[in-house]
Amino acid sequence: MRAASVLEADEGRLPVVASEPQSASGLATRLELLRNTLRPTPHVPLAMEGMNLFAKLEYVNPVGSIKDRAAYWILKRAAERGEIRDETTVIESSSGNFAAALAAFTRLVGLRFIPVIDPNISGAYESFLRRICPTVVKVEKRDDTGGFLKTRLQMVKHLCATTPNAYWTNQYGNLDAVEAHYELTAAEICADFESLDSVFIGVSTAGTIAGVSRRLKERYPKVRIIAVDTEGSVIFGGTPRKRHIPGVGSSIVPQLLSHAKIDDVVSIHESDTVEACRALLRTHGLFVGGSSGTAFAAIKRYASRMAVSNRPTVLFLCADRGTAYLDTVFDPAWATRLE
Ligand SMILES: Cc1ncc(COP(=O)(O)O)c(C=O)c1O
């Protein structure tokens, strides 16, 4: 293997550091090195009446969210199968965290990456992607549900058809994402907890809930998995409506949902997400993003339905930090505009 070389450093972007062309197995080896940065994330206790509540801090992952796990595992598996090689251009539709993780990891191992984003992306993520990726495609047209997902997916299809050696990581239907959470996220939970009564998980592509629920049900047969969605999302059959907070909810029913073992669903209005994010900061000192607040709001709503006499052990995931939500969830003026 020859030393890495700087290939590109124009238009204010960070230089892309890539190795000389290598075999698919060389790529797999470089990806495997990433494993060292994906260390187990901590869980912390939060004071809450009637239960032993814990938050697993997924924002500690190297690029800053739970999506680091799926991005790493999907790339690793694809490289092992020879589906991606040094000449591959990875293409993906993402409103933020998954694109950020792919951008960082593909750059690290010397692959090209084209993220397809939409106007709902936070300014911080868009700047990050534009610094790192030579091409960022932003769709502007809303689809028939009022969201952008279908438009983004059409663009992905177009780019895959017109870009040589394109590879779509397909976070919406990739079973490697489920395996990532089974092997990484859920394995850590099993190592950390003797027993668990309820786990609340925000859903978007359903990769997290599918992988985590499958492993937790094996380890704790009586655990209840509560899926957390946002009002206006269609994942569990709701009426589609414009949503503003990324990371939780979807305008399609994700393929991976059928792999999840779910006991109940709670759907949260975005104004309750805002309140819960602020409460997590104010009361517990956790500065976390929209899906974390949505899960916390669901726990508070659900509390009366849990057997509090036994002080159940309850866990939720803090999927990302609050930084990207400063101009939305944490801005009082923005929040008053929510219907
Ligand atoms: C902040 C955040 N929370 C939760 C999720 C949901 O995870 P999944 O897509 O695995 O359902 C996402 C997905 O993008 C996310 O970005």
The ligand as an SDF file (V2000), in Angstrom:
LIG
                    3D

 16 16  0  0  0  0  0  0  0  0999 V2000
  -31.5600   11.9260   14.8320 C   0  0  0  0  0  0  0  0  0  0  0  0
  -32.1630   10.6490   14.3640 C   0  0  0  0  0  0  0  0  0  0  0  0
  -32.8870    9.9230   15.2140 N   0  0  0  0  0  0  0  0  0  0  0  0
  -33.4930    8.7930   14.8510 C   0  0  0  0  0  0  0  0  0  0  0  0
  -33.3980    8.3180   13.5610 C   0  0  0  0  0  0  0  0  0  0  0  0
  -34.1730    7.0790   13.1950 C   0  0  0  0  0  0  0  0  0  0  0  0
  -33.3730    6.0030   12.9340 O   0  0  0  0  0  0  0  0  0  0  0  0
  -33.8010    4.9410   11.8280 P   0  0  0  0  0  0  0  0  0  0  0  0
  -33.6330    5.6290   10.4990 O   0  0  0  0  0  0  0  0  0  0  0  0
  -32.8730    3.8190   12.0160 O   0  0  0  0  0  0  0  0  0  0  0  0
  -35.2280    4.5780   12.0670 O   0  0  0  0  0  0  0  0  0  0  0  0
  -32.6460    9.0390   12.6390 C   0  0  0  0  0  0  0  0  0  0  0  0
  -32.5450    8.6080   11.2660 C   0  0  0  0  0  0  0  0  0  0  0  0
  -32.0980    9.2950   10.3870 O   0  0  0  0  0  0  0  0  0  0  0  0
  -32.0080   10.2270   13.0470 C   0  0  0  0  0  0  0  0  0  0  0  0
  -31.2740   10.9730   12.1950 O   0  0  0  0  0  0  0  0  0  0  0  0
  1  2  1  0
  2  3  1  0
  2 15  2  0
  3  4  2  0
  4  5  1  0
  5  6  1  0
  5 12  2  0
  6  7  1  0
  7  8  1  0
  8  9  2  0
  8 10  1  0
  8 11  1  0
 12 13  1  0
 12 15  1  0
 13 14  2  0
 15 16  1  0
M  END
$$$$
